[in-house]
Amino acid sequence: MAEFDVGKPIYLQMVDRLCDEILSGQYPEEGRIPSVREYSALLGVNMNTSFKAFEQLAREGIIYNKRGLGYFVAPGAKDRIEQKKRSDFMSRLPEMFRQMKLLDIDISDIDKEWEKFK
C-alpha cells in the first residue's frame, strides 16, 4: 500500500506517480499500464480515485485507452511529462533562491549535496 500526502488530492499524487514511472521507463511509450482495477489494488485506493487519475492523464495526452485492451502510454508522453515537470521545477526556483539567501546557503553547498546523488 502506498502512503499519500494529506496536503494534495490522492488522484493527483497518483498522476505524479504514474508520470514518474513513465519517466523511469517502467512503462514505455505504446506500452500497457496496469488497469484501473490493478492500480487501485496495488496502491490500496478506491477504484474511483484511480479512474479519476487515469482520466486526468488521458486529458493531458499521457495515456490513451484501447477499448477492450486497457490503457497505454501515448507516443511523446515522456517528452510532455519532462517538459511539464521541468517547467514546474523552474517556477519554484525563485522561492528556493529566496530561502537560500535568507538562510545564507551558498550554491557551493547545493553542489556538495548534488554530488551525493551522482
Protein Blocks (a to p, Z undefined) as FASTA:
>chain_A
ZZddfkbcfklmmmmmmmmmmmnomagghiacddfklmmmmnopafklmmmmmmmmmmno
maccdehiapcddehklmmmmmmmmmmmmmmmmmmmmmmmmnopafklmmmmmmmmZZ
